[in-house]
Amino acid sequence: MTTLTENERNEIEDANRSGRPVIMLVHGLWLLSSSWDRWRARYEAAGYATVAPAWPDDPATVEEAREHPEAFAKKRVGQVTDHYLEAARTLSARPAVVGHSFGGLIAQKLAGEGVAAVTVAIDAAPYRGILPVPFSSLRSSSAVVAHPTNADRAVTLTIEQFMYGWANALDESEAAQLYEEFHVAAAGRPIFQDVAANLNPFTEIKVRTKAKDRGPMLLIAGQKDHTLPPSVIKAEYKKQRRNKAAVTEYVELPDRGHSLTIDHGWAEVADTALRFVQAHLPVTTQA
């Protein structure tokens, strides 16, 4: 049984008909797929088709999400990954996959399953085998894990929590604007899964980093990210670069926080990802 919505199926059909290479964008917690709208326009202008599936059962708009925050509850990383796997496998050719935060983790999981022609993971959540866990990450995640009942709930960040974990590299005015425009509730369960990943040998928070069909991969870190600091992304890079079947690169963007995909500097991040995609999946060829 498909988990894709009618809109998602239509987007995939349009991408398949276009004959263009496809970039699939994967958002993380506390955002909707519409947070990629500017990226999609930029990538389509560069000659790519784009698809941006939502997490299963996500509301369509920020307004709907705030009216029904319970819609986000109880989602698991495995369930969400399966949704994106279905989307990728419904495309007529392997897409480039670009993901942010938990979307960056899912992007790496998709790469490990061989469905990505090229992968860009931006400030990606860690997975089993990634250590250490910096204090700022623990403080950011405490908004969820400090209360065990949040595991089965949807959690909305306060503006203060958002400013620490997401917008610490921004002024207060822009932080407040992003909170109002983009922030929605998120499932607590993936945070609990991630925190326990190194203690649970059966965790869903695993990545097949040595898969021979993984494809080229770029990991992007924001220098000032509190939620997922460069030390986390460097640890992911060190693990991924052991894969000798494909190139693995790391880029650290100065003075950027976790909001880097949606704030005033989003285009720099989008273009950094695009250059890597163009090098490995140019618009003149299909994967």
C-alpha positions in Angstrom: 0.0 0.0 0.0 1.4 3.4 -1.0 2.1 6.1 1.6 2.5 8.8 -1.1 -0.2 11.4 -1.3 -1.9 12.3 -4.5 0.1 15.5 -4.7 3.3 13.6 -4.2 2.4 11.1 -6.8 1.6 13.9 -9.2 4.9 15.6 -8.5 6.8 12.4 -9.2 4.9 11.8 -12.4 5.7 15.4 -13.5 9.4 14.8 -12.7 9.4 11.6 -14.7 7.8 13.2 -17.7 10.2 16.1 -17.7 13.2 14.0 -18.7 15.4 16.1 -16.4 17.5 14.7 -13.6 15.7 15.0 -10.3 16.6 16.5 -7.0 14.6 15.2 -4.1 14.6 17.4 -1.0 14.0 15.9 2.5 13.1 18.2 5.4 13.7 17.5 9.1 11.8 18.1 12.3 10.0 21.4 13.0 9.6 22.3 9.3 7.3 21.4 6.5 8.2 20.4 2.9 7.2 23.9 1.9 10.3 25.2 3.6 12.1 24.0 0.4 10.0 26.2 -2.0 12.8 28.7 -2.7 15.3 25.9 -3.2 13.0 24.2 -5.6 12.6 27.3 -7.7 16.4 27.8 -7.8 17.1 24.2 -8.8 14.4 24.1 -11.4 15.9 27.3 -12.9 19.2 25.4 -13.1 17.6 22.7 -15.2 16.5 20.1 -12.7 13.1 18.7 -11.8 12.4 18.7 -8.1 10.2 16.7 -5.7 9.8 17.5 -2.0 7.7 14.8 -0.3 6.4 15.6 3.2 6.7 13.3 6.1 3.7 10.9 6.3 0.5 12.7 7.3 2.1 16.1 7.7 -0.4 19.0 7.4 -0.1 20.9 4.1 0.5 24.4 5.5 2.0 26.0 8.6 -1.5 27.3 9.5 -3.0 23.8 9.4 0.0 22.4 11.3 -0.6 24.9 14.2 -4.3 24.0 14.3 -3.5 20.3 14.4 -0.1 19.7 16.0 -1.2 16.2 17.1 -0.8 15.2 13.4 3.0 15.0 14.0 2.9 12.7 16.9 4.4 9.1 17.0 6.3 9.2 13.7 9.4 7.1 13.6 12.5 7.4 11.6 12.0 4.0 9.9 8.5 4.9 8.9 9.6 8.2 7.4 12.6 6.6 5.6 10.3 4.0 4.0 8.1 6.9 2.7 11.1 8.5 1.0 12.3 5.2 -0.3 9.0 4.7 -2.0 9.2 8.1 -3.5 12.8 7.6 -4.8 11.9 4.2 -6.2 8.9 5.6 -8.0 11.1 8.0 -9.9 12.3 6.7 -13.3 16.0 7.4 -12.5 17.9 7.7 -9.2 17.6 11.3 -7.9 20.0 13.5 -6.2 18.9 13.6 -2.5 19.4 16.8 -0.4 18.3 16.7 3.2 18.6 18.9 6.3 18.9 17.8 10.0 16.8 14.6 10.4 16.3 14.9 6.6 20.1 14.7 6.3 20.1 11.5 8.3 17.3 10.1 6.1 19.3 11.2 3.0 22.3 9.2 4.2 20.0 6.2 4.9 18.6 6.5 1.3 22.2 6.6 -0.1 23.0 3.5 1.9 20.0 1.7 0.2 21.4 2.6 -3.2 18.5 4.8 -4.4 20.5 8.1 -4.6 22.6 9.2 -7.5 24.3 11.8 -5.3 23.6 12.9 -1.7 24.0 16.2 0.2 23.4 16.0 3.9 23.2 19.4 5.7 23.6 19.6 9.4 22.5 15.9 9.5 21.3 14.2 12.7 23.7 11.5 13.9 23.2 7.8 13.7 24.5 4.7 15.5 28.3 4.9 15.8 28.6 8.7 15.7 30.3 10.1 18.8 30.7 12.3 20.8 27.5 14.2 21.6 28.3 17.8 22.3 26.8 19.7 25.2 24.9 22.1 22.9 23.3 19.2 21.2 22.2 17.8 24.5 20.8 21.1 25.5 18.9 21.5 22.3 17.4 18.0 22.5 16.5 18.5 26.2 13.5 20.5 24.9 12.1 17.0 24.0 13.8 14.3 26.0 13.6 16.1 29.4 10.0 14.8 29.5 9.7 11.1 28.7 6.0 11.5 27.8 7.1 13.5 24.8 8.1 10.3 23.0 4.5 9.8 21.9 3.7 13.5 21.5 4.2 16.3 19.1 6.4 19.0 20.6 6.5 22.7 19.7 9.6 24.7 20.6 9.3 27.9 22.5 10.8 31.0 20.9 13.6 30.8 23.4 14.4 27.2 22.5 14.2 28.0 18.8 16.6 30.9 19.2 19.1 28.7 21.0 18.9 25.6 18.8 18.2 27.1 15.4 18.7 30.8 15.3 21.7 31.5 17.5 23.6 32.9 14.5 20.8 35.4 13.7 19.6 38.6 15.2 16.4 38.5 17.3 14.3 40.1 14.6 15.1 37.5 12.0 14.8 34.7 14.5 11.3 35.8 15.4 10.4 36.1 11.7 11.6 32.6 10.9 9.8 31.2 14.0 6.5 32.7 12.8 6.9 31.8 9.1 8.3 28.2 9.3 8.2 26.6 12.8 5.7 23.8 13.4 5.4 21.0 16.0 7.5 17.9 15.5 7.3 14.3 16.6 9.2 13.6 19.8 9.9 10.0 19.0 12.8 10.5 16.5 14.7 12.5 19.1 14.4 9.7 21.6 15.4 7.2 18.9 18.5 9.2 18.1 19.5 9.7 21.7 19.4 5.9 22.3 20.9 4.9 19.0 24.3 4.0 20.4 22.7 1.9 23.2 20.3 -0.1 21.0 21.8 -2.6 18.5 18.3 -2.9 16.9 17.9 0.8 16.3 16.4 2.3 13.2 19.0 5.0 13.4 21.5 3.1 11.3 23.2 4.0 8.0 24.9 1.6 5.6 28.0 3.7 5.1 30.0 1.0 3.3 27.4 0.3 0.6 29.1 0.0 -2.7 26.2 1.7 -4.5 26.1 4.6 -2.0 27.2 7.2 -4.6 29.0 10.6 -4.1 28.2 12.4 -0.8 28.7 15.9 0.5 28.3 16.7 4.2 27.7 20.4 5.1 28.1 21.8 8.6 27.2 25.2 9.9 30.0 26.5 12.0 27.8 28.0 14.7 25.1 25.2 14.8 24.1 24.5 18.4 21.8 21.6 17.5 24.2 19.7 15.4 27.7 21.3 15.6 30.5 20.7 13.2 32.0 18.0 15.5 29.0 15.8 14.8 29.1 16.4 11.0 32.9 15.7 11.0 32.3 12.4 12.8 29.8 11.5 10.1 32.2 12.5 7.4 35.0 10.4 8.9 32.7 7.4 8.9 31.4 8.0 5.4 34.8 8.6 3.8 35.8 5.0 4.6 33.5 4.1 1.6 36.1 3.9 -1.2 33.5 3.2 -3.9 32.5 6.9 -4.1 33.8 10.4 -3.3 32.9 11.9 0.1 33.4 15.6 0.8 32.9 17.9 3.8 32.2 21.7 3.8 31.9 23.9 6.8 30.0 27.2 6.3 31.3 30.0 8.5 28.9 31.8 10.9 25.9 29.6 10.1 23.5 28.0 12.5 20.9 25.3 12.2 18.5 27.7 10.4 20.9 27.8 7.4 18.4 26.3 5.0 15.7 28.9 5.7 17.4 32.1 6.9 18.7 35.0 4.9 21.7 33.0 3.7 19.8 30.0 2.4 21.0 30.6 -1.2 24.6 30.1 -0.3 23.8 26.7 1.1 21.6 25.8 -1.8 24.3 26.7 -4.3 27.0 24.8 -2.3 24.7 21.7 -2.6 23.9 22.5 -6.2 27.6 22.6 -7.3 28.2 19.2 -5.9 25.1 17.8 -7.5 26.0 19.3 -10.9 29.5 17.7 -10.7 28.0 14.3 -10.3 24.5 14.5 -11.9 24.7 17.1 -14.6 21.5 18.2 -16.4 22.7 16.7 -19.7 22.6 13.1 -18.3 20.4 10.8 -16.3 21.5 8.6 -13.5 
